[in-house]
């Protein structure tokens, strides 16, 4: 892998992406948005084919994640373009961080409602092997990327990168739930025990997602208040 990376660095097109983590994150974010759109399309097809409210909700959820990822990049571009100094840029990044935390919470609540409907449904969709394999591949990829970004961004203090990292974690969490609800009807039976397992998983994942959004709101508010206080103290 290192040999491939070294070879790619020789080309001007790939060098900025490989050497600059910020640029690499932006590139991965665009790729993630495209992947979200494709997965939303797949779930939308399944929802239409099986008249499944659950897969329709998941399609909408992934569509919103794609929009949110692109919104982050667009917001960062606007903030960076209009910021006259480092303080304005930092304040703008905090605003993006805070706004995305506020978006994650209602998305998680909507997911909770869809999860309840899915658990109570008398006829969960049996999607077939191809969809199950696709979900598994998507889930493992997202979990790997989420862990990688978590380790990388943990040492950084950039709200922009932290926002993208948190969206990646939310994406990975939801993909686990989708994989679970796809595998059980496909290779087994959604009996009462399985419904209980799915219900517990959904509760944990939704709670964790709400926790991420709430943390972003609280932490973003604290940071913004601290920044404003520092400015006031400097002018006294």
Helices and strands as residue ranges (DSSP letters): H 2-9, H 12-19, H 21-50, H 53-82, H 86-120, H 129-154, H 159-187, H 192-235
